[in-house]
Amino acid sequence: MRDLFFHPDFEESFSYKGFSLRVGSVNAQKREKISEALTRMSPETIRNRFMGSKSGFTEPELTRLTQLDGITHYALGLEHEGKRTDGIAVARIYRNPQDPKTADVGIIFVDEFQKMGLGTIMAKLLILAAIERGIERLSFSYLPQNLGIVKLVKGIHRPEVLTEGADGAVMILNLKELCVPQLKSELSPLLPEIENYHSEI
Ligand SMILES: CC(C)(COP(=O)(O)OP(=O)(O)OC[C@H]1O[C@@H](n2cnc3c(N)ncnc32)[C@H](O)[C@@H]1OP(=O)(O)O)[C@@H](O)C(=O)NCCC(=O)NCCS
């Protein structure tokens, strides 16, 4: 796994719109950051990600969210390095056991860091992490009123909408239709290290 660009110890700092940020692979050390970040999210944000309300994570949930094998379940976390270091976002992929070339995506930002373009950056990084794991399709389940995730995905590439109903919808992003060099060139002004990423689909 050390040969992966997004390996278990992957971590990079960068500046964005005046904020000092750090992106890295989620691991067991991030339990508290993930738990605390939930307390800074609105009920709407939580509903859009978890399809219901959630006032906190149980210990088994925190274990499931942070102790990742890196291949069937991988996640990137984003932290803001201000007066203290706060967790501000997580973007994760869970491979479908019946179809390992497809992975479900979960992505969430604390409210104060939404609509700044960071969701798109995290999604592009997650796409590159998925491609280097041999994943070909990303599946996004979302509530019909969740315009944010629809705009984010459509801003990257046109998805296929699988199902759309009053209770929820699913869209699929076909990673084979994406251009890896273009994703890298869009990310490299922020994260020059991305030039060392070499996977192709
Ligand atoms: C969905 C989410 C990840 C988007 O992250 P983000 O950092 O706000 O995304 P970006 O800033 O890159 O925005 C991408 C586009 O979506 C738009 N957008 C983001 N949130 C929006 C909202 N609530 N309503 C309408 N448009 C929205 C942005 O304006 C931008 O559009 P543009 O390209 O025309 O400028 C974030 O809003 C979030 O955490 N939501 C709660 C959890 C969730 O919905 N997860 C997805 C289900 S797994």
The ligand as a MOL file (V3000), in Angstrom:
LIG
                    3D

  0  0  0     0  0            999 V3000
M  V30 BEGIN CTAB
M  V30 COUNTS 48 50 0 0 0
M  V30 BEGIN ATOM
M  V30 1 C -22.4890 18.7300 -0.7390 0
M  V30 2 C -21.2130 19.3540 -0.1550 0
M  V30 3 C -20.1990 18.2470 0.0890 0
M  V30 4 C -20.6820 20.3470 -1.1820 0
M  V30 5 O -19.4540 20.8470 -0.6920 0
M  V30 6 P -19.0190 22.3470 -0.9850 0
M  V30 7 O -17.6780 22.5470 -0.4070 0
M  V30 8 O -20.1010 23.2560 -0.5820 0
M  V30 9 O -18.9210 22.2870 -2.5870 0
M  V30 10 P -18.3250 23.4020 -3.5490 0
M  V30 11 O -18.0710 24.6650 -2.7880 0
M  V30 12 O -17.2020 22.8020 -4.2840 0
M  V30 13 O -19.5570 23.6610 -4.5110 0
M  V30 14 C -19.7950 22.9910 -5.7240 0
M  V30 15 C -20.9940 23.6710 -6.3850 0
M  V30 16 O -22.1750 23.3930 -5.6320 0
M  V30 17 C -22.7940 24.5940 -5.2180 0
M  V30 18 N -23.3760 24.3750 -3.9070 0
M  V30 19 C -22.7500 23.8920 -2.8180 0
M  V30 20 N -23.6380 23.8080 -1.8170 0
M  V30 21 C -24.8340 24.2210 -2.3060 0
M  V30 22 C -26.1290 24.3430 -1.7580 0
M  V30 23 N -26.3930 24.0230 -0.4820 0
M  V30 24 N -27.1470 24.7940 -2.5550 0
M  V30 25 C -26.9030 25.1020 -3.8460 0
M  V30 26 N -25.6900 25.0000 -4.4350 0
M  V30 27 C -24.6680 24.5730 -3.6610 0
M  V30 28 C -21.6780 25.6220 -5.1770 0
M  V30 29 O -22.1790 26.9290 -5.2550 0
M  V30 30 C -20.8890 25.2050 -6.4050 0
M  V30 31 O -21.5530 25.6440 -7.5560 0
M  V30 32 P -20.7600 26.4090 -8.7260 0
M  V30 33 O -19.7880 25.3870 -9.2550 0
M  V30 34 O -21.8110 26.7740 -9.6760 0
M  V30 35 O -20.0830 27.5450 -8.0620 0
M  V30 36 C -21.4920 20.1220 1.1550 0
M  V30 37 O -22.4880 21.0890 0.9030 0
M  V30 38 C -21.9360 19.2540 2.2970 0
M  V30 39 O -21.1390 18.8290 3.1080 0
M  V30 40 N -23.2520 18.9940 2.3800 0
M  V30 41 C -23.8080 18.1670 3.4380 0
M  V30 42 C -23.5180 16.6950 3.2520 0
M  V30 43 C -23.9280 16.2030 1.8840 0
M  V30 44 O -24.8720 16.6840 1.2930 0
M  V30 45 N -23.2050 15.2040 1.3750 0
M  V30 46 C -23.4960 14.6450 0.0750 0
M  V30 47 C -24.2240 13.3540 0.1730 0
M  V30 48 S -23.0720 12.0270 0.3200 0
M  V30 END ATOM
M  V30 BEGIN BOND
M  V30 1 1 1 2
M  V30 2 1 2 3
M  V30 3 1 2 4
M  V30 4 1 2 36
M  V30 5 1 4 5
M  V30 6 1 5 6
M  V30 7 2 6 7
M  V30 8 1 6 8
M  V30 9 1 6 9
M  V30 10 1 9 10
M  V30 11 2 10 11
M  V30 12 1 10 12
M  V30 13 1 10 13
M  V30 14 1 13 14
M  V30 15 1 14 15
M  V30 16 1 15 16
M  V30 17 1 15 30
M  V30 18 1 16 17
M  V30 19 1 17 18
M  V30 20 1 17 28
M  V30 21 1 18 19
M  V30 22 1 18 27
M  V30 23 2 19 20
M  V30 24 1 20 21
M  V30 25 1 21 22
M  V30 26 2 21 27
M  V30 27 1 22 23
M  V30 28 2 22 24
M  V30 29 1 24 25
M  V30 30 2 25 26
M  V30 31 1 26 27
M  V30 32 1 28 29
M  V30 33 1 28 30
M  V30 34 1 30 31
M  V30 35 1 31 32
M  V30 36 2 32 33
M  V30 37 1 32 34
M  V30 38 1 32 35
M  V30 39 1 36 37
M  V30 40 1 36 38
M  V30 41 2 38 39
M  V30 42 1 38 40
M  V30 43 1 40 41
M  V30 44 1 41 42
M  V30 45 1 42 43
M  V30 46 2 43 44
M  V30 47 1 43 45
M  V30 48 1 45 46
M  V30 49 1 46 47
M  V30 50 1 47 48
M  V30 END BOND
M  V30 END CTAB
M  END
